[in-house]
Amino acid sequence: MHLGVDFGTTRTIVAYVDRGNYPVVSFTDQWGDPQDHFPSVVAIQDGRLVHGFDALAAAEQGAPVLRSFKRALAAAEVGPQTTIELDGAPIPLLELLVSHLKALREAITEASSVSAEPLESCAIAVPAHAHSAQRFLTLEAFRRAGFTVHGMLNEPSAAGFEYTHRQARTVTSRRRRVIVYDLGGGTFDASLVRVDGTAHEVLDSLGLNNLGGDDFDRILVDQALATAGADVAALTARELDTLLADCREAKERLSPQSRRIALDVPDGSGGTAEVTLKVADFYAAAAPLVQTSIEAMAPLVGGLDGADELADVAGIYLVGGGSGLPMVPRLLRERFGRRVHRSPYPAASTAIGLAISVDEQSGFSLTDRLSRGFGVFREGSAGQRLQFDPILDRAAALPEGSELIVTRRYRAAHNLGVFRFVEYAALDEAGEPRGDLVPFGQVAFPFDPDLQRAETLDPGAVWRREPGPEVEERYVIDRNGIVTVHITDLDTGYRRTEALSAG
């Protein structure tokens, strides 16, 4: 059985390949009822981690619980040694991810609608603007959890497959571009995709690591507390978690006809207060979040609200659990007109697209983009200054199933090269990285043969040394967007290989 697994911030959704169809897997919850997702929730019960519906059941009994832990992957400083706190104790993030995905795998094989089927391979996804450490940790966690990973796609790229599978009639010789608007629980992505039959090419992607459905939930929590006259500081962790979960459920129940939101709010003294909020007030407070997403995707859509540009666009496709909120498609239609379509299964769109990608019979292919630039700060002027060298443009294409290789050769001019690798969102007019900047592992490479034999290197001890050796830098970017650098002194044969991660 081949799967598409969308590990989400609040919910993990799985779809599978079934003779050209891609149904969503249903899981058995703590009451024995079927659900179309596996909760992305962890709790501590009797000294061990429990996940999914077991975690929700434990939380009801007062166990410490952690939601939306996937958002920790988006932090600029995240790496293999990153820890996350649960009940006052630090837990290695990678260990938590592996534990969660093992629980997911067990639920698929023992408590789901496909339990009788053997697992073969799966496709997984990350946000389009995910940095390399985020990609590496996600991929590594799935592998350690026992999944055979066929490939890792950017989330909106996978949703683009689901669009053309379901809305093929809208893609014509005159309308070959699709814009995927993906508002998930913890992140926002947008991709511009060109479609030619079943061949997809991502032209560009943009996104925000700090915008998602969770932020809408917090607005509702704040409004509920303010209406009840309650102080968040007076609530216990369990009371706040319960209120947050109630607000999320209330938000997800909203329809275009909804006018009121009823909630029970803890009063900080063990009781609760019943409050009723106006949906219009909630929408007014949350509208700036939607506007932020529109501004973030503005470089992609350009003049798409003009008649001439819209003629080339098959649709702006709304996916992700957050786009299920009625105000989101309404505001986007006000901005972009009738060409806005919402997936009939917004929360499952990515998982379905992933299942399509792993189905060898589907015929779908993808040329994706890095979505983030990659470069290095190098030593200059005998170590007195740093100069930036962009290596990979954020729009660099990643052909499906192959590697992208960039090779550079030069004559070194210092005794020691200190390479400070970064990923960046954009370059300014001077060619310097700006905006969202993620520092990556620092590599000190000795050009002096005596230093090549040394046990330790001092990155601060840099001076000019000419003539230096001929040096080759070889950057290999795999199909998952993970970068490995090979640096070689071609005169002596001394070589260093580093799989880059945040640090």
Disulfide bonds with the S-S distance in Angstrom:
none
